[in-house]
Amino acid sequence: MTLLQEQLSIIADVTAEERAQRLTAAGTAWNERIAADAGAAALTYKVTGRGIGSVATEIRAGKHRFLVDEPGALAGDDAAASPVEYALGALVSCQVVVFRLYAQALGLTIDEIEITAEGDLDVRKLFGIDESGRAGFHDVRVRVDITGPDTAEQYEELRRVVDAHCPVLDLFANPVPTSGALV
């Protein structure tokens, strides 16, 4: 069994009722925690990466480890998804979480959800060929496919709510103060 299959077997057996209970419990717990101490709303995440191979990186995020690499055309070994693919994956997975959270809060039902993100990137800046463009995505498109018993209008309103509250979409849509240091 592969690592992904093992991970999927842990989460695949969650029923709609169990998901609803977990979402409700998490929302209630955070509301109570923040009501008691507004400072509890501030979270800090830490991820560490170590360069390995040609251009790959071993990432450590809490108890989790994963590999990031590049395809051969970008000097990698194509042993894992690239950094920009992980960025799109982070966007997709955050959207799934926030869709589930707000569907529960609004009393909507999601039977199935699949989200696709596509990003267009021009490598000229990456390789120092043209400094005038962006190094990152210049366009990202997110397509959400939801099935369930509610109306298309209700799901469209849900999408608007999700887009206003999704932390990773916010990272893509707005400048984030970022600092760097060589130690």
Solvent accessible surface area in square Angstrom, and as a share of the most:
residue,aa,sasa,rsa
1,M,164,0.73
2,T,81,0.47
3,L,118,0.59
4,L,111,0.55
5,Q,97,0.43
6,E,80,0.36
7,Q,84,0.37
8,L,86,0.43
9,S,62,0.40
10,I,136,0.69
11,I,109,0.56
12,A,75,0.58
13,D,117,0.61
14,V,40,0.23
15,T,65,0.38
16,A,66,0.51
17,E,118,0.53
18,E,75,0.34
19,R,66,0.24
20,A,30,0.23
21,Q,124,0.55
22,R,156,0.57
23,L,32,0.16
24,T,70,0.41
25,A,61,0.48
26,A,46,0.36
27,G,24,0.24
28,T,65,0.38
29,A,36,0.28
30,W,92,0.32
31,N,106,0.54
32,E,110,0.49
33,R,108,0.39
34,I,65,0.33
35,A,91,0.70
36,A,91,0.71
37,D,84,0.44
38,A,80,0.62
39,G,50,0.48
40,A,25,0.19
41,A,55,0.42
42,A,85,0.66
43,L,102,0.51
44,T,135,0.78
45,Y,181,0.69
46,K,165,0.70
47,V,90,0.51
48,T,53,0.31
49,G,44,0.42
50,R,130,0.47
51,G,63,0.60
52,I,54,0.27
53,G,74,0.71
54,S,72,0.46
55,V,67,0.38
56,A,9,0.07
57,T,38,0.22
58,E,31,0.14
59,I,25,0.13
60,R,75,0.27
61,A,26,0.20
62,G,78,0.75
63,K,181,0.77
64,H,103,0.46
65,R,153,0.56
66,F,79,0.33
67,L,58,0.29
68,V,14,0.08
69,D,1,0.01
70,E,34,0.15
71,P,52,0.32
72,G,53,0.51
73,A,100,0.77
74,L,51,0.26
75,A,62,0.48
76,G,11,0.10
77,D,98,0.51
78,D,99,0.51
79,A,67,0.52
80,A,26,0.20
81,A,39,0.31
82,S,6,0.04
83,P,70,0.44
84,V,61,0.35
85,E,96,0.43
86,Y,79,0.30
87,A,36,0.28
88,L,25,0.12
89,G,35,0.34
90,A,43,0.33
91,L,0,0.00
92,V,32,0.18
93,S,61,0.39
94,C,20,0.12
95,Q,2,0.01
96,V,43,0.25
97,V,92,0.53
98,V,9,0.05
99,F,0,0.00
100,R,47,0.17
101,L,63,0.31
102,Y,52,0.20
103,A,4,0.03
104,Q,64,0.28
105,A,75,0.58
106,L,89,0.44
107,G,64,0.61
108,L,23,0.12
109,T,62,0.36
110,I,15,0.08
111,D,85,0.44
112,E,119,0.53
113,I,27,0.14
114,E,114,0.51
115,I,14,0.07
116,T,48,0.28
117,A,17,0.13
118,E,94,0.42
119,G,24,0.23
120,D,50,0.26
121,L,57,0.28
122,D,47,0.24
123,V,60,0.35
124,R,126,0.46
125,K,68,0.29
126,L,104,0.52
127,F,115,0.48
128,G,48,0.46
129,I,126,0.64
130,D,51,0.26
131,E,116,0.52
132,S,102,0.65
133,G,41,0.39
134,R,160,0.58
135,A,59,0.46
136,G,29,0.28
137,F,25,0.10
138,H,112,0.50
139,D,61,0.31
140,V,45,0.26
141,R,101,0.37
142,V,52,0.30
143,R,152,0.55
144,V,40,0.23
145,D,79,0.41
146,I,33,0.17
147,T,68,0.39
148,G,28,0.27
149,P,98,0.62
150,D,35,0.18
151,T,71,0.41
152,A,80,0.62
153,E,127,0.57
154,Q,77,0.34
155,Y,25,0.10
156,E,67,0.30
157,E,79,0.36
158,L,0,0.00
159,R,84,0.31
160,R,119,0.43
161,V,29,0.17
162,V,0,0.00
163,D,50,0.26
164,A,80,0.62
165,H,96,0.43
166,C,2,0.01
167,P,83,0.52
168,V,27,0.15
169,L,38,0.19
170,D,71,0.37
171,L,101,0.50
172,F,68,0.28
173,A,71,0.55
174,N,70,0.36
175,P,133,0.84
176,V,73,0.42
177,P,136,0.85
178,T,124,0.72
179,S,112,0.72
180,G,77,0.74
181,A,94,0.73
182,L,183,0.91
183,V,181,1.04
